[in-house]
């Protein structure tokens, strides 16, 4: 399959024909299949290789520009990516297995036989991630390192809209899947993009505190608050804002207070 995604833009009719769910699913298989061929089911923390092997992009498999373009398609979604991974697994997944934290999920399910259920694996990791009691940053960091896979090339770019406007459960779950699969911030994605996403999360802390908390945890996992991405003046500014919100004299601890408190904890412990 061609890696040139400009063809659908050549005419309205061609664009319509090449925007169907089946085509986009096959497009995702073509883009991410080479990475899955090499690394599907591999837990990063358990890979024993030479130092900085992840930076050796030529050995990872897959074209990061092609993968980035596929992720940026307007109709692309997490559901389509999971569908593509199922197709790839049916064709090439024999012998691969997906480890899920301390156990391996296996189900007999339509066409898979006794193969790992990708949605069940993701669902279990997502269930852990959503737990409100999992908010200690150091525990979170340790667990993230333990459960990450290699589902995409490390140089693949996360769609900007997932970082700049993340306050939607479907977007948050998609961003979770990408980070879980090894996504990192691109050097071309500036701090202004992630600041916008952070601010929208904090603005929505009153009405959707659970979503705001998830966004902060994902941004922390990505290294958004590190001085390598956010400048020190911005970290100091956001930390002061968080302290101001936490210092408000409220007789009861509200849900948005917990979000601001957690944001302050994250920002205070930011490291390079």
matplotlib code that plots the C-alpha trace (Angstrom):
import matplotlib.pyplot as plt

x = [0.0, 1.3, 2.4, 1.4, -1.8, -2.3, -4.3, -7.6, -7.2, -7.0, -10.8, -13.9, -15.1, -11.7, -11.5, -14.9, -14.0, -10.8, -12.3, -14.3, -13.7, -12.4, -9.8, -8.6, -8.3, -6.1, -4.2, -3.4, -2.3, 0.1, 1.5, 1.8, 2.2, 6.0, 6.3, 3.9, 5.8, 8.9, 7.6, 3.9, 3.5, 6.9, 6.9, 9.5, 10.7, 11.4, 13.4, 17.1, 19.1, 22.0, 22.0, 19.7, 18.4, 15.1, 17.0, 18.2, 15.2, 16.2, 15.8, 12.4, 10.4, 7.8, 7.9, 7.3, 6.2, 3.7, 2.4, 2.1, 0.1, -2.3, -2.9, -3.6, -6.3, -9.5, -11.5, -8.9, -9.9, -8.8, -11.6, -10.1, -6.6, -7.8, -9.7, -6.5, -4.5, -7.0, -6.7, -2.9, -3.1, -5.4, -2.9, 0.4, 0.0, 0.6, 3.3, 2.8, 1.3, 0.4, 1.3, -1.0, 0.6, 0.9, -1.1, -1.9, -5.5, -6.6, -10.1, -11.6, -13.3, -14.5, -11.7, -8.9, -9.1, -7.1, -5.5, -5.1, -8.1, -6.7, -9.7, -9.7, -6.0, -6.5, -9.6, -7.8, -4.9, -7.5, -9.4, -6.2, -5.4, -8.9, -8.7, -9.0, -6.7, -3.8, -2.5, 0.8, 3.2, 6.1, 3.9, 2.3, 5.7, 6.9, 3.7, 3.8, 7.3, 6.3, 3.3, 4.4, 4.7, 6.1, 3.0, 4.3, 7.7, 9.0, 9.4, 5.7, 4.0, 1.0, -1.9, -1.8, -5.5, -5.1, -2.6, -4.2, -7.9, -7.9, -11.0, -13.0, -13.1, -12.5, -9.5, -8.1, -8.4, -6.7, -3.9, -3.6, -3.3, -0.6, 1.5, 1.0, 2.3, 5.5, 4.5, 6.6, 6.4, 7.8, 10.5, 8.3, 5.4, 6.0, 5.0, 2.3, 0.4, 0.5, -0.1, -3.3, -4.4, -3.4, -5.3, -8.4, -8.1, -7.8, -10.7, -12.8, -11.8, -15.0, -17.4, -15.3, -12.6, -12.1, -11.2, -8.9, -7.1, -6.6, -5.2, -2.7, -1.5, -1.1, 0.8, 3.0, 3.7, 4.7, 7.1, 5.1, 6.0, 9.7, 12.0, 13.0, 9.5, 7.9, 10.2, 10.9, 8.9, 5.8, 6.2, 6.5, 3.5, 1.3, 2.5, 1.6, -1.8, -2.3, -1.2, -3.6, -6.5, -5.6, -5.3, -8.9, -10.6, -13.2, -15.0, -15.2, -12.7, -14.3, -13.4, -11.7, -9.6, -8.2, -7.3, -5.5, -3.8, -2.6, -1.4, 0.6, 2.2, 3.2, 4.6, 6.5, 8.2, 9.0, 12.5, 14.7]
y = [0.0, 3.5, 5.6, 8.8, 10.0, 13.0, 10.9, 11.2, 15.0, 15.0, 15.0, 14.9, 11.5, 9.8, 11.2, 9.8, 6.4, 6.3, 7.4, 4.3, 2.4, -0.7, 1.3, 3.3, 0.0, -1.5, 1.7, 1.4, -2.2, -1.1, 1.7, -0.1, -3.7, -3.5, -2.4, -5.0, -7.7, -7.1, -5.9, -7.0, -8.1, -7.0, -5.2, -2.5, -3.1, -6.7, -6.1, -6.8, -5.2, -2.8, 0.7, 3.2, 0.6, 2.6, 5.5, 3.2, 4.0, 1.9, -1.2, -0.5, -1.2, 1.0, 4.4, 7.1, 9.7, 7.2, 6.3, 10.0, 10.7, 7.9, 9.0, 12.5, 11.4, 13.2, 9.9, 8.0, 6.8, 4.4, 2.0, 1.9, 1.3, -1.6, -3.0, -2.8, -4.5, -7.3, -7.8, -7.9, -10.4, -12.7, -12.7, -12.6, -12.9, -16.6, -17.0, -13.5, -12.9, -9.7, -9.6, -7.7, -6.6, -9.8, -12.1, -12.9, -12.5, -15.2, -15.7, -17.9, -15.2, -15.1, -16.0, -15.6, -19.0, -19.0, -15.7, -12.6, -10.4, -7.0, -5.0, -7.0, -6.2, -2.6, -2.5, -4.0, -1.5, 1.3, 0.2, 0.4, 3.8, 5.2, 4.1, 7.3, 5.9, 5.6, 9.2, 9.0, 10.2, 7.9, 4.8, 6.0, 6.5, 3.1, 1.3, 3.2, 2.0, -1.6, -1.8, 0.0, -1.8, -0.9, -0.5, 2.3, 3.8, 6.1, 9.0, 8.8, 12.1, 12.2, 14.1, 17.7, 17.8, 15.0, 17.3, 20.7, 19.7, 16.5, 16.9, 14.1, 10.5, 9.0, 11.3, 10.5, 6.8, 7.2, 9.2, 6.5, 3.8, 5.8, 6.4, 2.8, 1.8, 4.0, 7.4, 10.4, 14.1, 15.2, 17.9, 19.9, 19.9, 23.1, 23.8, 26.1, 23.0, 21.1, 24.3, 24.7, 21.2, 21.5, 24.8, 23.2, 20.4, 22.7, 24.9, 21.8, 20.5, 21.8, 20.1, 17.0, 16.5, 12.8, 13.7, 16.5, 14.1, 11.6, 14.3, 15.4, 11.9, 11.3, 14.6, 13.6, 10.2, 12.0, 14.3, 17.4, 19.0, 18.2, 21.3, 19.6, 20.5, 23.1, 26.1, 26.7, 30.0, 28.1, 25.4, 28.1, 30.0, 26.9, 25.8, 29.2, 29.0, 25.5, 26.7, 29.6, 27.3, 25.0, 27.8, 29.0, 28.7, 26.0, 24.1, 21.0, 19.2, 19.3, 17.2, 20.1, 20.8, 17.2, 18.0, 21.2, 19.5, 16.7, 19.2, 21.0, 17.7, 16.9, 20.4, 20.6, 17.3, 18.1, 17.0, 17.2]
z = [0.0, -0.9, 2.0, 0.2, 1.8, -0.6, -3.0, -1.0, -1.3, -5.1, -5.5, -3.3, -4.8, -4.3, -0.8, 0.0, -1.4, 0.6, 3.9, 4.6, 7.8, 6.1, 4.0, 7.1, 9.1, 6.3, 6.1, 9.8, 9.3, 6.6, 8.8, 12.1, 11.0, 10.6, 14.2, 15.5, 13.5, 15.6, 19.0, 19.5, 23.1, 24.3, 27.6, 27.6, 31.1, 30.3, 27.1, 27.5, 24.8, 24.4, 25.9, 24.2, 21.8, 21.6, 20.0, 17.2, 15.1, 12.1, 14.2, 15.6, 12.5, 10.8, 9.1, 11.7, 9.1, 7.7, 11.1, 12.0, 8.9, 9.5, 13.1, 11.8, 9.4, 10.3, 10.6, 12.5, 16.0, 18.7, 17.6, 14.1, 15.4, 17.6, 14.6, 12.6, 15.3, 15.4, 11.6, 11.9, 14.7, 12.8, 9.9, 11.6, 15.4, 15.8, 18.4, 19.8, 23.2, 25.0, 28.6, 30.9, 34.1, 36.2, 34.0, 30.4, 29.2, 26.9, 25.5, 22.8, 20.7, 17.1, 14.8, 17.4, 18.9, 22.1, 21.4, 23.5, 23.5, 22.7, 23.9, 27.2, 27.7, 27.0, 29.1, 32.1, 31.8, 31.4, 34.4, 36.5, 35.1, 35.9, 39.6, 41.6, 44.3, 41.9, 42.2, 43.9, 41.2, 42.0, 42.1, 38.8, 37.2, 38.2, 37.0, 33.7, 33.1, 33.9, 31.5, 28.4, 25.1, 21.6, 19.5, 17.3, 16.3, 19.0, 16.5, 15.6, 16.3, 18.6, 16.9, 18.2, 18.9, 21.5, 23.4, 22.8, 23.5, 25.5, 27.6, 26.1, 27.3, 23.9, 23.3, 26.7, 26.1, 22.7, 24.2, 26.9, 24.2, 22.4, 25.5, 26.6, 23.2, 23.5, 22.1, 23.1, 22.5, 19.2, 19.3, 17.0, 19.5, 21.5, 25.1, 23.9, 22.6, 25.9, 27.9, 26.1, 26.9, 30.5, 30.9, 29.3, 31.8, 34.8, 33.5, 33.4, 36.8, 38.4, 36.0, 35.0, 37.7, 36.8, 33.2, 34.3, 36.7, 33.8, 31.5, 34.2, 34.7, 31.0, 30.6, 33.5, 31.8, 28.6, 30.4, 29.6, 32.9, 32.6, 32.0, 28.7, 27.5, 29.7, 30.5, 34.2, 34.2, 33.1, 35.7, 38.4, 37.1, 37.0, 40.4, 41.9, 40.4, 41.8, 45.3, 45.1, 44.3, 47.1, 49.6, 49.1, 52.4, 51.7, 54.5, 52.4, 50.1, 46.6, 43.6, 41.8, 44.9, 44.6, 41.0, 41.9, 44.8, 42.5, 39.9, 42.6, 43.7, 40.1, 39.3, 42.6, 41.8, 38.2, 37.3, 34.2]

ax = plt.figure().add_subplot(projection="3d")
ax.plot(x, y, z, "-o")
ax.set_aspect("equal")
plt.show()
